[in-house]
Amino acid sequence: MATIEMRPDKNRIGLWWLYWTERNELIARIDQEPKGACRVTPHGPHWSPMKSFGEMYDSPTAAYREVNLYFERR
């Protein structure tokens, strides 16, 4: 099972980086709009070409949970 860690950006509010801790690799970013909605942008080769994160999430935590579900069996 992959362990995904959510780290806030050190310079920008409303931005979080998701890392696969066992590999020490960046796998995604979460951007939060001023009204609160969040979007996930995948990074790196670990994503299926069929996986799309085009939907908006209510919070960074909800987006983070969705990424964890995707990586649950890796």
C-alpha positions in Angstrom: 0.0 0.0 0.0 1.3 3.4 -0.9 1.5 6.1 1.8 0.5 9.5 0.5 1.5 12.6 2.4 -0.1 16.0 1.9 2.2 18.9 2.4 1.2 22.6 2.3 3.1 24.8 -0.1 5.6 27.0 1.8 5.0 30.1 -0.3 1.4 29.9 -1.5 -1.9 29.6 0.5 -4.4 27.3 -1.1 -1.8 24.9 -2.6 -0.8 21.4 -1.3 1.6 18.9 -2.7 1.0 15.1 -2.5 4.0 12.8 -2.1 4.3 9.1 -2.3 6.4 8.7 0.8 7.9 5.3 0.1 9.3 6.6 -3.2 9.8 10.2 -2.1 8.0 11.3 -5.3 5.6 14.1 -6.1 2.4 12.6 -7.4 -0.1 15.4 -7.5 -1.0 18.9 -6.4 -4.2 20.3 -4.9 -5.3 23.8 -5.7 -8.0 25.5 -3.7 -10.0 28.3 -5.3 -10.9 31.4 -3.3 -14.5 30.1 -2.8 -13.1 26.8 -1.3 -13.5 24.3 -4.1 -10.4 22.1 -4.8 -9.0 20.5 -7.9 -6.4 17.7 -8.2 -3.7 17.9 -10.8 -1.8 14.5 -11.2 2.0 14.5 -11.7 4.3 11.8 -12.8 4.0 8.3 -14.4 1.9 6.6 -11.7 -1.4 7.6 -13.1 -3.5 5.5 -15.5 -4.2 7.4 -18.7 -7.8 6.7 -18.1 -7.9 8.4 -14.6 -9.3 11.9 -14.7 -9.5 14.3 -11.8 -11.6 16.8 -13.6 -14.2 17.1 -10.8 -14.0 19.7 -8.0 -13.8 18.7 -4.4 -15.3 20.5 -1.4 -12.0 20.6 0.6 -8.3 19.7 0.3 -9.1 16.8 2.6 -11.8 15.4 0.3 -9.4 15.6 -2.7 -6.6 14.0 -0.6 -9.0 11.1 0.3 -9.8 10.5 -3.4 -6.1 10.3 -4.3 -5.6 7.9 -1.4 -8.3 5.7 -2.7 -6.7 5.6 -6.1 -3.3 4.6 -4.6 -4.7 2.2 -2.0 -3.5 -1.0 -3.7 -0.2 0.2 -5.0 
